[in-house]
Amino acid sequence: MAFGSTLAREEAFTDDVWRQRAERGASGADNVTFVAEQDGRWLGIATGLASDPDVPDDPRPALVGMFVLPEARGRGVGTALVNAVVDWARQRRATALCLWVTATNDPAIALYEKCSFRRTGESQPLAHSPAVALFRMARDLV
Ligand SMILES: CC(C)(COP(=O)(O)OP(=O)(O)OC[C@H]1O[C@@H](n2cnc3c(N)ncnc32)[C@H](O)[C@@H]1OP(=O)(O)O)[C@@H](O)C(=O)NCCC(=O)NCCS
């Protein structure tokens, strides 16, 4: 429920799709994915998109797909991933970075608030579960 996509949709992707996602950003492309790794094991992942798919007219980039393995939580991995996407957005000279979060996702909201994101006042239903609300947060980068 934390994500706009579903497990079934993501599991149906071929390895090629995951390779493309991992490669994005490598040569200055529009989107980037960061992986937090320890001893060869992936602990977490986060992606920066050049524009928000839900608000295509908005020039500000978006932070999406933030996930940390349950056993790796609470030791700064999420913060490090947010900071990596913030640095990427700054390098693109973006004025702000935006994201959507489920209104009931207290750990994620706390993470983003600690990382200086604030609610914009915008909200929308979660596409695959419309009874659940998403709200938007933004962090100024200037
Ligand atoms: C949200 C998530 C990414 C946080 O990752 P994390 O590595 O545990 O985050 P950090 O250790 O960097 O935590 C940073 C701050 O966030 C807040 N926070 C994180 N988890 C929290 C929790 N369970 N309860 C309350 N606050 C929490 C705290 O303020 C914490 O700072 P502190 O440790 O000094 O108190 C992780 O819980 C997760 O993957 N959740 C499932 C997927 C998800 O919800 N993704 C977000 C989609 S928008």
The ligand as an ORCA input file, in Angstrom:
! r2SCAN-3c Opt
* xyz 0 1
  C      10.151      4.512      5.172
  C      11.471      3.744      5.116
  C      12.081      3.918      3.728
  C      12.433      4.341      6.176
  O      13.730      3.765      5.987
  P      14.805      3.693      7.192
  O      16.083      3.232      6.615
  O      14.257      2.949      8.332
  O      14.911      5.250      7.590
  P      16.035      5.922      8.521
  O      16.685      4.894      9.386
  O      16.926      6.753      7.663
  O      15.133      6.869      9.427
  C      15.232      8.273      9.377
  C      14.173      8.894     10.249
  O      12.875      8.547      9.767
  C      11.988      8.408     10.882
  N      11.504      7.017     10.937
  C      11.935      5.974     10.178
  N      11.243      4.862     10.505
  C      10.365      5.218     11.482
  C       9.375      4.511     12.220
  N       9.135      3.196     12.014
  N       8.641      5.189     13.130
  C       8.854      6.517     13.332
  N       9.790      7.238     12.666
  C      10.525      6.589     11.754
  C      12.773      8.775     12.105
  O      12.642     10.164     12.329
  C      14.188      8.447     11.674
  O      15.161      9.182     12.366
  P      15.746      8.629     13.777
  O      16.226      7.231     13.518
  O      16.853      9.589     14.103
  O      14.617      8.659     14.745
  C      11.248      2.237      5.433
  O      10.525      2.112      6.629
  C      10.531      1.455      4.339
  O      11.150      0.963      3.387
  N       9.198      1.333      4.465
  C       8.416      0.531      3.502
  C       8.352      1.178      2.126
  C       7.814      2.590      2.180
  O       6.927      2.927      2.943
  N       8.389      3.446      1.320
  C       8.004      4.836      1.215
  C       7.072      5.031      0.067
  S       6.572      6.755     -0.068
*
